[in-house]
Amino acid sequence: MFQIDRILCPVDFSDCSRRALQYAVAMGKWYGARVTALHVLPNLPVIATQPRFRGQGLTLRELDAAEVRGELAEFVEQTAGDIPVITDLVEAPDARAETLRQAEELHADLVVMGTHGRSGIERLLLGSVAERVARASNCPVMLVPPGAPDSKPVAVPFTQILCAIDFAGHSRRALTVALQLAEEADAHLTLLHAIEIPPELSELAVDGNIDVPAIRLAAEAAALRKLREMVPPDAHTYCKVHTDVREGRAYRQILQAAAERDADLIVMGVHAAGALDRLIFGTNAHAVVRAAASPLLVVRGLPAAPDAAKDKRQAVAQPA
């Protein structure tokens, strides 16, 4: 199941990574988890990502590591205040590979990253690196967009959670995480399934041989039934669960539902990494990442952990 004890938050001193660290700290305080802020110094022959050194022709190995450590400590202190955060500075040629390595070494239960880095969304440090980490990470990855509201560690991190469901195995893993988060915070959880009706079906209906409205109603009823069957019977005791089925492109329906419900977290499952993981991730999750106004929690796999929700239910069931 899903439990948060260790959180890894890669930062590059940008505003977006500052916001990501805010969410990591808020999650850490709520769950009593240890938060590590990681800064990866790219091991490149010429400075390409540190503006104050640009054009000087210095190599990263010639930089004063103590200065960067000081900048990292100041960045964390300004963001986290008096909440303890571990800082880690490493030098590596590939920020994505190093982030994944550090997550495995730390046994992280959650990685929190900004989707825009200091140099822009498709440059070296964050941005595209965040999506590549989400595609390959063995633990859930929270992607925080620039437009996400600031997060405060004194409040419940999420109260309105939207979980996109397509009934595949990765959706069930995403639901496990979404239910855990909702139960812990007594939040409102919406399960959303989007039905994409092939346009060819409407073309065939012109002949009058196919009742498209009836097909749509049947598909919606079947999807609603399957959504409700996925929810454990006792989940309604600990959080509010709503099911929603819509017709249209999945990413558009996800964004629309998130806006309508003022969701402060979107949860999506993605396929396991493989030859097609870039293509699969790029259809709906990629589009949601680029347009969402709230954090997106991408679930590819789940780390081995105790069933915290079950422990919570057992504790409630025990007599005083």
Buried (B, 14 or more C-beta within 10 A) or exposed (E): BBBBBBBBBBBBBBEBBBBBBBBBBBBBBBBEBBBBBBBBBBBEEEBBBBEEBEEEEEEBEEBEEEEBBEBBBEBBEEBBEEBEBBBBBBBBEBBBBBBBEBBBEBBBBBBBBBBBBBBEBEBBBBBBBBBBBBBBBBBBBBBBBEEBEEBEBEEBBBBBBBBBBBEEEBBEBBBBBBBBBBBBBEBBBBBBBBBEEEEEEEEEBEEEEBEBEEBBEEBBEEBBEBBEEBBBEEBEEBBEBEBBBBEEBBBBBBBBBBEEBEBBBBBBBBBBBEEEBEEBBBEBBBBBBBBBBBBBBBBBBBBEBEBBBEEBBEEEEEEE
